[in-house]
Amino acid sequence: LREQLARQSPTPEIISISDTMNEVVRLIERVAPSEASVLITGESGTGKELVAHAIHRLSNRADASFIDLNCAAFQESLLESELFGYEAGAFSGAKGRKLGLIELADGGTLFLDEVTELPTQLQAKLLRAIETRTFYRVGGVRKVEVNVRIVAATNRNLDTVVGDGTFRSDLLYRINGFQISLTPLRERPEDIEPLAQHLLHQLSAARPIELSPEALQALRAYGWPGNVRQLRNCLERAVLLSNDGRITLHDLPPEVARPTIMPAPVMLAQQGGSNASAGADSSAGQNSYPSTASPASLREVERQQILAALEQTNWHRAKTAEILGISPSTLYRRLRDYDLDRRN
């Protein structure tokens, strides 16, 4: 039955019953058949990559390649050759030609995750490639033509990254042909139960696992700063600790079993559109979050959230990044930005 329902749904990747996510599904179905560039915004862990996959699968390019690149996962010196490829002899160790990801995506979709982390120099080259549909490999002298649809994602505030000069406004206009904003999990608590059941089915397909009423209530009450990614990590731990096919309150992480009020995570303010503020008045148990704030206060709230997560993990950076639902490289940049490189 589950598989039959999945086949009937145009977006089986997206598990939800909330109105805000139903609207996201509607937007995906509307934009997918077009050739418009799509920018997906939302906090880390809200499922931006799943949306990108759904757009590709429902598009006219579904039979071609879907290539993804996390723009925060590579050093600047490696990112250009990873994206655009290189010719033999372009640099020391380049013994042969390598095709870049944009070339491998020819005829299909290129998904640029954390696109606002692109270095400024590469932003200019990417803008040129999108506008002309041509580019040069590193060390190359011949133009390469490509036909690629760009789908990008970010967890950053667009006004902030454009305003402080870290992201080019002209590139933003190019990749933001159609924007889809994902609501954080705390603003759609009705989705927690179906998501938890779906994740438990994935994590324990061999033996059915059920949630006790107390455990389910704790999941609903928690604020989920890491969103669906954090929910999955929480349930994966609980499955390992559970007995007799039942997850109890004692199997949940302490911060979930005994929730505390935490500041909203990385992306507090979304840009424009009806999805941006949808669900802002929803309640998530005993946790409450500001729906609007000035850029200065947003930065302070983000800094305090990172600091709280660092203290919770005894300043273990990998665990802190996991709790916050961001990559380690993004966390390191935030630590430098907020002068949190070392413990005081």
Disulfide bonds with the S-S distance in Angstrom:
none
